[in-house]
Amino acid sequence: MRIEEYFQQIDATLVLFPQVVLKTMRYDQRSETKGFIRGVLLFDDGSELHVREFVDVSAGIERFRLCLSLHA
């Protein structure tokens, strides 16, 4: 899998959740298989989910760092 495909999977999955009223996702491709994701999801109840992830998809999906924080 290439990192662009992984980024597309993230976007396609987020579309399935109507509770997400706004998303600000930034995708930074570091190589063909490595990338960094940073973003904020705003939910319909006013809560926010802050996401940061460094991932290598060369041999499956290997997350080196996944940081989530929820603000209600």
Contacts in CASP RR format, 6 or more apart in sequence:
PFRMAT RR
TARGET T0000
AUTHOR 0000-0000-0000
METHOD contacts of the structure
MODEL  1
MRIEEYFQQIDATLVLFPQVVLKTMRYDQRSETKGFIRGVLLFDDGSELH
VREFVDVSAGIERFRLCLSLHA
1 33 0 8 1.000
1 57 0 8 1.000
1 60 0 8 1.000
1 61 0 8 1.000
2 32 0 8 1.000
2 33 0 8 1.000
2 57 0 8 1.000
3 29 0 8 1.000
3 30 0 8 1.000
3 31 0 8 1.000
3 32 0 8 1.000
3 33 0 8 1.000
3 34 0 8 1.000
3 35 0 8 1.000
3 55 0 8 1.000
3 57 0 8 1.000
4 29 0 8 1.000
5 57 0 8 1.000
6 55 0 8 1.000
6 57 0 8 1.000
6 61 0 8 1.000
7 27 0 8 1.000
7 29 0 8 1.000
7 37 0 8 1.000
10 25 0 8 1.000
10 27 0 8 1.000
10 37 0 8 1.000
11 25 0 8 1.000
14 20 0 8 1.000
14 23 0 8 1.000
14 25 0 8 1.000
14 41 0 8 1.000
18 44 0 8 1.000
19 43 0 8 1.000
19 44 0 8 1.000
19 45 0 8 1.000
20 41 0 8 1.000
20 42 0 8 1.000
20 43 0 8 1.000
20 44 0 8 1.000
21 42 0 8 1.000
21 43 0 8 1.000
21 44 0 8 1.000
22 41 0 8 1.000
22 42 0 8 1.000
23 39 0 8 1.000
23 40 0 8 1.000
23 41 0 8 1.000
23 42 0 8 1.000
24 39 0 8 1.000
24 40 0 8 1.000
25 37 0 8 1.000
25 38 0 8 1.000
25 39 0 8 1.000
25 51 0 8 1.000
26 37 0 8 1.000
26 38 0 8 1.000
26 39 0 8 1.000
27 35 0 8 1.000
27 36 0 8 1.000
27 37 0 8 1.000
28 35 0 8 1.000
28 36 0 8 1.000
28 37 0 8 1.000
28 38 0 8 1.000
29 35 0 8 1.000
30 36 0 8 1.000
33 56 0 8 1.000
33 57 0 8 1.000
33 58 0 8 1.000
34 54 0 8 1.000
34 55 0 8 1.000
34 56 0 8 1.000
34 57 0 8 1.000
34 58 0 8 1.000
35 54 0 8 1.000
35 55 0 8 1.000
35 56 0 8 1.000
36 52 0 8 1.000
36 53 0 8 1.000
36 54 0 8 1.000
36 55 0 8 1.000
37 51 0 8 1.000
37 52 0 8 1.000
37 53 0 8 1.000
37 54 0 8 1.000
37 55 0 8 1.000
38 51 0 8 1.000
38 52 0 8 1.000
39 50 0 8 1.000
39 51 0 8 1.000
39 52 0 8 1.000
40 48 0 8 1.000
40 49 0 8 1.000
40 50 0 8 1.000
40 51 0 8 1.000
41 48 0 8 1.000
41 49 0 8 1.000
41 51 0 8 1.000
42 48 0 8 1.000
43 49 0 8 1.000
46 72 0 8 1.000
47 70 0 8 1.000
47 71 0 8 1.000
47 72 0 8 1.000
48 70 0 8 1.000
48 71 0 8 1.000
49 68 0 8 1.000
49 69 0 8 1.000
49 70 0 8 1.000
49 71 0 8 1.000
50 67 0 8 1.000
50 68 0 8 1.000
50 69 0 8 1.000
50 70 0 8 1.000
50 71 0 8 1.000
51 66 0 8 1.000
51 67 0 8 1.000
51 68 0 8 1.000
52 65 0 8 1.000
52 66 0 8 1.000
52 67 0 8 1.000
53 63 0 8 1.000
53 65 0 8 1.000
53 66 0 8 1.000
53 67 0 8 1.000
54 63 0 8 1.000
54 64 0 8 1.000
54 65 0 8 1.000
55 61 0 8 1.000
55 62 0 8 1.000
55 63 0 8 1.000
55 64 0 8 1.000
56 62 0 8 1.000
56 64 0 8 1.000
END
